[in-house]
Amino acid sequence: MKITFIGAVQTVTGSMHLLEVNDKRILLDCGLYQGKRKIAYELNKNFPFDPAEIDILSLSHAHIDHSGNIPTLVKMGFKGKIFATSATVDLCEIMLLDSAHIQEKDVEFVNIKREKQGKNLFEPLYTQDDAMRALEHFVPVPYEKKIELCSGVEITYHDAGHLLGSAVTTINITENGSKKRLVFTGDLGRKGMPILKDPTPIHNVDYLITESTYGDRIHSPEKDVKAHLADLIMKIALNRAKLIIPAFSVGRTQTIVYFLNQLYNEGRIPQVPVFVDSPLSTKATEIYSRHEDCFDAEALEMMMNGVSPFTFKTLEYIEDVEESKKLNRMDGPMVIITASGMCESGRILHHLANNIENRHNIILIIGFQAENTLGRKLVDGEKNVRIFGDEYRVMATVEVIDALSSHPDKNEFIEYFDNIETKLEGVFVVHGEVSQSEALAKTMESRYNCSTIVPSPGDTIEI
């Protein structure tokens, strides 16, 4: 078999790996690359293979950096089946349509200015119609059920604990009389995080493709999160300011709402209005309620007692675009949670444009920010940023909380991989910036005495 590492290689975005075995071409993930707009558009539009020649797609989870380029794949000729867990299929139904809608609206917004300037108009990468056609290819698969993808290739999805429906994929391969087990982590979750179950341990692995987002770091203790949040809310209450939180609509938004819920009910924060400004978040919460099988014991107990983790008195979900615009005309104090998590598209751009030059406001980053994204520029302390082509001074305070990460840190990776038990023949470290991937590769090579590779984009490994 051959594995070609295409996306999320020495970076954390655009997850995509091509497995060639028994004359079949199987794609693992088809994520949207996020970064500099022109480069991202070209990478997402132009696959390094003919999509019509891909036989099967196996999707680890619904996050856009893993699923978001599926409509382009189908648009360019892919005709096969897309396998994913039931919850991932449900989330993709809203997330891919939302991604298409955002692209259409962002292009429409930018084209107004380009038309006045006499410049060529842009086209969206794909439309909502393209997304609808892509959804017809999805096939839901339960956790822990072995599925034959093709002759000699069987997959099983195990709960990754990273996002509702996220999966660690074991791939049992029989080729030329030899049997090997390849495991693809997708994005791995963490033990003890709210709402979702812990990642399911895996055993007896020959080859491993693992993410490495935080491969050389140790996360802050979870208990510090609530204290940090409470401190920030007290500051905006005092200054009648705004706390702007860019967050992925599915997963991270629910987590931050969960902690704010606790702070509110514990009486540790004043009754500051909290707005989740995202139609997608509302729809995602509805999907969460249909998949209680993915919940941990604490979340299930709350549900059984009639308490929703995602609602409290001062919390309001905003769907209508006019209601969203009103938030920028309102005085603080208030908390606004909105997409996208890396500040690359959607309503967050409008909120930043309207609030980033106020020194009393706070921008709270709660997730990993890929290189060249607006979110990364804020984290890196850039004093001037461009939003919708216009330059803004960063006067607001930028705060970062990393303990909310749904990716493991260095110690959590090792705790998880210690379950494997058998000798690893090879490890391929992906989905991390170079320093993170190399650090985790070095740790695993030393601990497990195995061949460990950090591939470069486009590398093909033959096994």
C-alpha positions as CSV (number, residue, x, y, z in Angstrom):
1,M,0.0,0.0,0.0
2,K,1.0,3.6,-0.5
3,I,0.1,6.7,1.6
4,T,0.4,10.2,0.2
5,F,0.2,13.0,2.7
6,I,-1.6,15.9,1.0
7,G,-3.1,18.3,3.6
8,A,-2.6,19.1,7.3
9,V,1.0,18.2,6.8
10,Q,3.4,20.4,8.7
11,T,0.4,22.6,9.3
12,V,-3.0,22.1,11.0
13,T,-5.4,22.8,8.2
14,G,-6.8,21.1,5.1
15,S,-6.6,17.5,6.4
16,M,-6.3,15.0,3.5
17,H,-4.4,11.7,3.0
18,L,-4.6,9.3,0.1
19,L,-4.4,5.6,0.7
20,E,-3.8,3.3,-2.3
21,V,-4.3,-0.3,-1.7
22,N,-5.6,-3.3,-3.7
23,D,-6.0,-1.0,-6.8
24,K,-8.4,1.3,-4.9
25,R,-7.8,4.9,-4.0
26,I,-9.2,5.8,-0.5
27,L,-9.2,9.4,0.7
28,L,-8.9,10.0,4.5
29,D,-10.6,13.4,5.1
30,C,-11.1,16.2,2.6
31,G,-10.6,19.4,4.6
32,L,-10.7,23.0,3.7
33,Y,-7.3,24.7,3.8
34,Q,-7.4,28.0,5.7
35,G,-4.8,30.7,5.5
36,K,-3.8,33.5,3.1
37,R,-6.9,33.9,1.0
38,K,-5.3,33.7,-2.5
39,I,-3.1,30.7,-1.5
40,A,-6.0,29.0,0.3
41,Y,-8.4,29.4,-2.7
42,E,-5.9,27.9,-5.1
43,L,-5.0,24.9,-2.8
44,N,-8.7,24.2,-2.2
45,K,-9.7,24.5,-5.8
46,N,-6.8,22.4,-7.3
47,F,-6.5,18.8,-6.1
48,P,-3.1,17.0,-6.7
49,F,-5.1,14.1,-8.2
50,D,-8.2,13.6,-10.3
51,P,-11.2,13.5,-7.9
52,A,-13.0,11.2,-10.4
53,E,-10.4,8.6,-9.7
54,I,-11.0,8.5,-5.9
55,D,-13.1,5.4,-5.1
56,I,-14.0,6.1,-1.4
57,L,-13.8,8.8,1.2
58,S,-13.6,8.1,4.9
59,L,-14.2,11.1,7.1
60,S,-12.9,11.4,10.7
61,H,-15.2,14.2,11.8
62,A,-17.2,17.2,10.7
63,H,-14.9,20.1,11.5
64,I,-14.4,22.2,8.3
65,D,-10.6,21.7,8.2
66,H,-11.4,18.0,7.8
67,S,-14.7,18.0,5.9
68,G,-15.0,21.4,4.3
69,N,-13.6,20.7,0.8
70,I,-15.9,17.7,0.1
71,P,-18.3,19.8,-2.0
72,T,-15.4,20.8,-4.3
73,L,-14.3,17.1,-4.5
74,V,-17.8,16.1,-5.7
75,K,-18.1,19.2,-7.9
76,M,-14.8,18.1,-9.6
77,G,-16.0,14.5,-10.4
78,F,-15.9,12.3,-7.2
79,K,-18.7,9.7,-7.5
80,G,-18.0,7.4,-4.6
81,K,-19.4,6.9,-1.1
82,I,-18.4,9.0,1.9
83,F,-18.3,7.0,5.1
84,A,-18.6,8.7,8.5
85,T,-20.3,8.2,11.9
86,S,-24.0,9.1,12.2
87,A,-23.4,12.2,14.2
88,T,-20.7,13.4,11.7
89,V,-23.2,13.0,8.9
90,D,-25.8,15.0,10.7
91,L,-23.3,17.8,11.5
92,C,-22.0,17.9,8.0
93,E,-25.6,18.5,6.8
94,I,-25.5,21.9,8.5
95,M,-21.8,22.6,8.4
96,L,-21.2,22.2,4.7
97,L,-24.2,24.2,3.8
98,D,-23.1,26.9,6.3
99,S,-19.6,26.9,4.8
100,A,-21.1,27.4,1.3
101,H,-23.3,30.2,2.5
102,I,-20.4,32.0,4.2
103,Q,-18.3,31.7,1.0
104,E,-21.2,33.0,-1.1
105,K,-21.8,36.0,1.2
106,D,-18.1,36.8,1.7
107,V,-17.6,36.9,-2.0
108,E,-20.7,39.0,-2.5
109,F,-19.5,41.5,0.1
110,V,-15.9,41.7,-1.4
111,N,-17.3,41.9,-5.0
112,I,-19.2,45.1,-4.2
113,K,-16.0,46.8,-3.6
114,R,-14.1,45.1,-6.5
115,E,-16.9,46.1,-8.9
116,K,-16.6,49.8,-7.9
117,Q,-12.8,49.5,-8.4
118,G,-13.3,48.0,-11.9
119,K,-11.5,44.7,-10.8
120,N,-12.5,41.2,-11.8
121,L,-15.1,39.6,-9.6
122,F,-14.4,36.6,-7.4
123,E,-16.4,33.3,-7.4
124,P,-17.1,31.2,-4.4
125,L,-15.2,27.9,-4.1
126,Y,-18.5,26.1,-4.0
127,T,-22.2,27.0,-3.6
128,Q,-25.0,25.7,-1.4
129,D,-26.2,23.6,-4.4
130,D,-22.8,22.0,-4.6
131,A,-22.9,21.2,-0.9
132,M,-26.4,19.6,-1.2
133,R,-25.1,17.4,-4.0
134,A,-22.2,16.3,-1.8
135,L,-24.4,15.3,1.0
136,E,-26.1,12.7,-1.2
137,H,-22.8,10.7,-1.1
138,F,-22.7,10.3,2.7
139,V,-23.2,6.8,4.4
140,P,-23.6,6.8,8.2
141,V,-21.7,4.1,10.1
142,P,-22.1,3.3,13.9
143,Y,-19.2,3.3,16.2
144,E,-17.5,-0.1,16.7
145,K,-19.1,-1.6,13.6
146,K,-16.7,-3.2,11.1
147,I,-17.4,-2.0,7.5
148,E,-15.8,-3.5,4.4
149,L,-14.8,-0.5,2.2
150,C,-13.5,-2.7,-0.6
151,S,-11.8,-6.1,-1.1
152,G,-9.2,-6.5,1.6
153,V,-9.9,-3.2,3.4
154,E,-12.1,-3.0,6.6
155,I,-12.6,0.1,8.8
156,T,-14.0,0.6,12.3
157,Y,-14.8,3.9,13.8
158,H,-14.0,4.4,17.5
159,D,-15.1,7.5,19.6
160,A,-12.2,10.1,19.4
161,G,-13.8,12.3,22.1
162,H,-12.8,15.4,20.1
163,L,-16.2,16.5,18.7
164,L,-19.6,15.0,18.5
165,G,-19.2,12.0,16.1
166,S,-15.4,12.3,15.8
167,A,-13.7,9.0,15.1
168,V,-10.3,7.3,15.4
169,T,-10.3,5.0,12.4
170,T,-8.8,1.6,12.4
171,I,-8.1,0.2,8.9
172,N,-7.5,-3.5,8.6
173,I,-5.7,-4.2,5.4
174,T,-5.1,-7.6,3.6
175,E,-2.8,-7.2,0.7
176,N,-0.7,-9.8,-1.1
177,G,-1.4,-12.3,1.7
178,S,-0.1,-9.9,4.4
179,K,-2.3,-8.3,7.1
180,K,-1.6,-4.9,8.6
181,R,-3.6,-2.6,10.8
182,L,-3.3,1.2,10.1
183,V,-4.9,3.7,12.5
184,F,-5.7,7.3,11.7
185,T,-6.4,9.4,14.7
186,G,-8.1,12.3,12.9
187,D,-8.3,14.8,15.6
188,L,-7.9,13.1,19.0
189,G,-9.8,14.3,22.1
190,R,-8.9,14.5,25.7
191,K,-10.0,12.7,28.9
192,G,-12.2,14.5,31.4
193,M,-13.5,17.2,29.0
194,P,-17.1,18.3,29.4
195,I,-20.1,16.9,27.5
196,L,-18.4,14.1,25.4
197,K,-17.1,10.7,26.3
198,D,-13.3,10.1,26.7
199,P,-11.4,8.8,23.6
200,T,-11.8,5.0,23.1
201,P,-8.4,3.3,23.6
202,I,-6.9,1.5,20.6
203,H,-4.8,-1.7,20.6
204,N,-2.6,-3.8,18.3
205,V,-1.5,-1.2,15.8
206,D,1.1,-1.7,13.1
207,Y,1.1,1.8,11.5
208,L,-0.2,5.0,12.9
209,I,-1.1,8.4,11.4
210,T,-1.5,10.8,14.3
211,E,-2.3,14.4,14.7
212,S,0.2,16.5,16.7
213,T,-1.5,19.9,17.2
214,Y,0.0,20.4,20.7
215,G,2.8,17.9,20.4
216,D,5.3,19.8,22.6
217,R,3.0,21.6,25.1
218,I,1.3,21.0,28.4
219,H,-2.2,22.4,28.8
220,S,-3.2,24.6,31.7
221,P,-5.4,23.0,34.3
222,E,-9.1,23.1,33.5
223,K,-9.8,24.7,36.8
224,D,-8.0,27.8,35.6
225,V,-10.4,28.3,32.7
226,K,-13.4,29.3,34.9
227,A,-11.3,31.7,37.0
228,H,-9.9,33.3,33.8
229,L,-13.4,33.6,32.3
230,A,-14.8,35.1,35.5
231,D,-12.0,37.7,35.7
232,L,-12.5,38.8,32.0
233,I,-16.3,39.1,32.6
234,M,-15.7,41.2,35.7
235,K,-13.5,43.5,33.6
236,I,-16.0,44.1,30.9
237,A,-18.7,44.6,33.4
238,L,-16.6,47.3,35.1
239,N,-15.8,49.0,31.8
240,R,-19.2,48.5,30.2
241,A,-17.2,46.8,27.4
242,K,-17.5,43.7,25.1
243,L,-15.9,40.3,25.3
244,I,-15.6,38.9,21.8
245,I,-15.0,35.2,21.6
246,P,-14.3,33.6,18.1
247,A,-15.2,30.0,18.4
248,F,-16.0,27.0,16.2
249,S,-19.8,26.8,16.1
250,V,-19.7,23.1,16.7
251,G,-17.8,21.8,19.8
252,R,-15.9,24.8,21.1
253,T,-19.0,27.0,21.4
254,Q,-20.8,24.4,23.4
255,T,-17.8,24.0,25.7
256,I,-17.5,27.7,26.4
257,V,-21.3,28.0,27.0
258,Y,-21.0,25.0,29.4
259,F,-18.4,26.8,31.5
260,L,-20.3,30.2,31.5
261,N,-23.4,28.2,32.5
262,Q,-21.5,26.9,35.6
263,L,-20.1,30.3,36.5
264,Y,-23.6,31.9,36.2
265,N,-25.2,29.2,38.4
266,E,-22.4,29.3,40.9
267,G,-22.9,33.1,41.3
268,R,-19.3,33.9,40.3
269,I,-20.2,36.3,37.5
270,P,-22.7,39.2,37.2
271,Q,-25.7,38.9,35.0
272,V,-24.0,40.1,31.8
273,P,-25.8,39.3,28.6
274,V,-24.3,36.5,26.6
275,F,-25.0,36.2,22.9
276,V,-24.2,33.2,20.8
277,D,-24.3,34.9,17.4
278,S,-24.5,31.9,15.1
279,P,-27.4,30.2,13.3
280,L,-25.1,27.2,13.0
281,S,-24.5,26.9,16.8
282,T,-28.3,26.8,17.3
283,K,-28.7,24.0,14.8
284,A,-25.7,22.2,16.2
285,T,-27.1,22.2,19.7
286,E,-30.2,20.6,18.3
287,I,-28.1,17.8,16.7
288,Y,-26.2,17.4,20.0
289,S,-29.6,16.6,21.7
290,R,-30.2,13.8,19.2
291,H,-26.9,12.1,20.0
292,E,-26.9,11.5,23.7
293,D,-25.1,8.3,23.1
294,C,-21.9,10.4,22.6
295,F,-22.4,12.2,26.0
296,D,-20.4,11.5,29.1
297,A,-22.0,10.6,32.5
298,E,-22.0,14.1,33.8
299,A,-23.8,15.6,30.8
300,L,-26.3,12.7,30.7
301,E,-27.1,13.2,34.4
302,M,-27.8,16.9,33.7
303,M,-30.1,16.0,30.8
304,M,-31.9,13.4,32.9
305,N,-32.4,16.1,35.6
306,G,-34.0,18.4,33.1
307,V,-31.1,20.8,33.0
308,S,-29.6,21.8,29.6
309,P,-25.8,22.4,29.6
310,F,-26.4,24.9,26.8
311,T,-29.0,27.4,28.3
312,F,-29.1,29.8,31.2
313,K,-31.0,33.0,32.0
314,T,-28.7,35.6,30.4
315,L,-27.9,33.5,27.3
316,E,-29.5,34.3,24.0
317,Y,-28.9,32.6,20.6
318,I,-28.9,34.9,17.6
319,E,-29.8,33.7,14.2
320,D,-31.2,36.7,12.3
321,V,-28.6,38.8,10.5
322,E,-30.3,42.1,11.5
323,E,-30.2,41.0,15.2
324,S,-26.5,40.3,14.7
325,K,-25.9,43.8,13.4
326,K,-27.7,45.3,16.3
327,L,-25.1,43.9,18.7
328,N,-22.5,46.2,17.2
329,R,-24.8,49.2,17.9
330,M,-25.4,48.2,21.5
331,D,-23.3,49.3,24.5
332,G,-21.6,46.7,26.7
333,P,-21.2,45.0,28.9
334,M,-21.9,41.8,26.9
335,V,-20.3,38.6,25.7
336,I,-20.4,37.7,22.0
337,I,-19.5,34.2,20.9
338,T,-19.4,33.7,17.2
339,A,-17.8,31.9,14.3
340,S,-15.3,31.3,12.8
341,G,-12.8,30.0,15.3
342,M,-9.7,31.3,13.4
343,C,-11.4,34.6,12.5
344,E,-11.3,33.9,8.8
345,S,-15.0,34.3,7.8
346,G,-18.5,34.9,8.9
347,R,-19.9,37.2,11.6
348,I,-16.8,37.4,13.7
349,L,-15.2,39.6,11.0
350,H,-18.0,42.1,11.4
351,H,-17.7,42.1,15.2
352,L,-14.0,42.5,15.1
353,A,-14.2,45.4,12.6
354,N,-16.7,47.2,14.8
355,N,-15.0,46.5,18.2
356,I,-11.2,45.9,17.7
357,E,-10.3,49.6,18.0
358,N,-11.9,50.1,21.4
359,R,-9.2,49.7,24.1
360,H,-11.8,48.6,26.7
361,N,-12.9,45.6,24.7
362,I,-11.4,42.1,25.0
363,I,-10.9,39.5,22.3
364,L,-10.6,36.0,23.8
365,I,-8.9,33.3,21.7
366,I,-9.9,29.8,22.9
367,G,-8.6,27.5,20.1
368,F,-5.6,26.8,18.0
369,Q,-4.9,29.4,15.3
370,A,-3.2,28.3,12.1
371,E,-0.5,30.3,10.5
372,N,-1.5,33.3,8.4
373,T,-5.0,33.4,9.8
374,L,-6.4,36.6,11.3
375,G,-6.7,34.8,14.7
376,R,-3.0,33.9,14.6
377,K,-2.1,37.5,13.8
378,L,-4.0,38.6,16.9
379,V,-2.4,36.0,19.1
380,D,1.1,37.0,17.7
381,G,0.4,40.6,18.8
382,E,0.2,42.3,15.5
383,K,-0.8,46.0,16.0
384,N,-2.6,46.4,12.6
385,V,-4.7,43.8,10.8
386,R,-6.8,43.8,7.7
387,I,-10.5,42.9,7.8
388,F,-12.5,42.9,4.5
389,G,-9.5,44.6,2.9
390,D,-9.4,47.5,5.3
391,E,-6.7,48.1,8.0
392,Y,-7.7,48.3,11.6
393,R,-5.6,49.1,14.7
394,V,-5.7,46.4,17.4
395,M,-6.6,48.5,20.4
396,A,-8.6,45.8,22.2
397,T,-6.9,43.5,24.6
398,V,-6.2,40.0,23.2
399,E,-6.4,37.2,25.7
400,V,-5.7,33.4,25.2
401,I,-7.0,30.3,27.0
402,D,-5.5,27.1,25.9
403,A,-7.0,24.8,28.5
404,L,-10.2,24.5,26.5
405,S,-8.4,22.8,23.7
406,S,-10.1,19.6,22.5
407,H,-6.7,18.3,21.3
408,P,-4.3,16.4,23.6
409,D,-1.1,17.8,25.0
410,K,2.2,16.0,25.0
411,N,1.5,13.9,28.1
412,E,-2.1,13.1,27.0
413,F,-0.8,11.8,23.6
414,I,1.5,9.4,25.4
415,E,-1.1,8.3,27.9
416,Y,-3.4,7.4,25.0
417,F,-0.7,5.6,22.8
418,D,0.5,3.6,25.8
419,N,-2.7,1.5,25.2
420,I,-1.5,0.2,21.9
421,E,0.5,-2.7,23.5
422,T,2.0,-4.1,20.3
423,K,5.2,-2.8,18.7
424,L,4.6,0.0,16.3
425,E,6.3,-0.5,12.9
426,G,5.8,3.0,11.7
427,V,4.4,6.4,12.9
428,F,3.5,9.3,10.6
429,V,3.0,12.6,12.5
430,V,0.7,15.1,10.8
431,H,-1.7,17.9,11.6
432,G,0.7,20.1,13.5
433,E,3.1,22.9,12.8
434,V,6.6,21.7,12.2
435,S,7.8,22.3,15.8
436,Q,4.8,20.4,17.2
437,S,5.1,17.5,14.8
438,E,8.8,17.1,15.2
439,A,8.5,17.2,19.0
440,L,5.9,14.5,19.2
441,A,7.8,12.4,16.6
442,K,10.9,12.6,18.8
443,T,8.9,11.6,21.9
444,M,7.3,8.6,20.2
445,E,10.5,7.4,18.6
446,S,12.2,7.4,21.9
447,R,9.4,5.9,23.9
448,Y,8.2,3.2,21.5
449,N,11.5,2.5,19.6
450,C,9.7,2.8,16.2
451,S,10.3,4.4,12.9
452,T,8.8,7.9,13.0
453,I,8.3,10.2,10.1
454,V,7.1,13.8,9.8
455,P,6.1,13.9,6.1
456,S,6.4,16.9,3.9
457,P,3.3,17.9,1.8
458,G,3.0,15.5,-1.1
459,D,5.3,12.8,0.3
460,T,4.3,9.3,-0.7
461,I,5.3,6.4,1.6
462,E,5.2,2.8,0.4
463,I,4.6,0.1,3.0
